[in-house]
Amino acid sequence: MIAYALRRIALAVPVLFGVSVVVFLVMALIPGDPALAILGAFATPETVARLNADLGLDQPLPVRYLIWLKGVLTGDLGRSYALDRPVLDEVRDRIGPTLILASAALSLSVFFGLAAGVVSAVRQNTAFDGAVRLLLLVGISTPSFFFGILAAQWLGVELGWFPTGGMVSLFGGRGLFDLLHHLVLPAVTLAVVATAIVGRLTRAAMLDVLRQDHVRTARAKGVAEDRVIGVHALKPALVAVVPVIGLQAGYVLGGAVYVETVFQWPGIGRMLVEAIGRRDVLLVQGGVLVVATLYVAINVATDLLQAALDPRIKT
């Protein structure tokens, strides 16, 4: 297991290198002059040239990349010129709210997706199965941002059950309950599509496992049905479902960009949207690189969990 884990970590290194190249090139090749965007339309050519020199934007593209990569490897992501603070400090402040939101959304999607998929497979071709399949289809087909707007309007504005913006209240108590109260709408919005995908894949995997010989043998031996479903069927089904859960973890991290914008959640997704609008190149590069690194780490952990469930994968 240790050798397999080391191989997976080693394979992640070139992936992160490729991500760094793509992130740098995307921001570097965007039309327009970042220095001019910072200084405004009335800036003189002299001040623009001076700022480009200060930011290192007058260097050739490969040189700029190597300078930036050297800083990344030493823990220096640069300095946000719009916020006038280190990029790493800003990302560190913003990553916490995003991880809270993404963890809550992923937990909801895994719990309800697995439950819906298992029960639907066990009750195949019943009215309950049909209702669950319909709900899962609607969940996959509905854009998350559209669901979020409807939820904010109905549950937040009209009924007043939940706040429609922010992470904590501006005034009054800011304890755990207040945080959870603000978390409900964005977390549910972000979890809708992921729940539907996990549910459909779980149902398909469970139906396949329930038809296999070892399940029929367990039932023939008189094993309790709950144990047949929970032990003999669910564990093999999870081998196929776990990679999908890993992909959905990446989805909720990426989906945080628009969900945080809709609900004014102070996370890294909203930070990236604001930084792109300001042409804050280093802040965008640092934020995207951190999110991509988290995504790669989650996929490595997913592969290790899948290998633990099915030892054949390690060979």
ABEGO torsion letter per residue (X at the ends): XAAAAAAAAAAAAAAAAAAAAAAAAAAAABBEBAAAAAAEAABBAAAAAAAAAAAGAABBAAAAAAAAAAAAAAGBAEBBAAAGBBAAAAAAAAAAAAAAAAAAAAAAAAAAAAAAAAAAAAABGBAAAAAAAAAAAAAAABBAAAAAAAAAAAAAAAAGABBABEABBABEBABAAAAAAAAAAAAAAAAAAAAAAAAAAAAAAAAAAAABAAAAAAAAAGBBAAAAAAAAAAAAAAAAAAAAAAAAAAAAAAAAAAAAAAAGBBBAAAAAAAAAAAGBAAAAAAAAAAAAAAAAAAAAAAAAAAAAABAAAAX
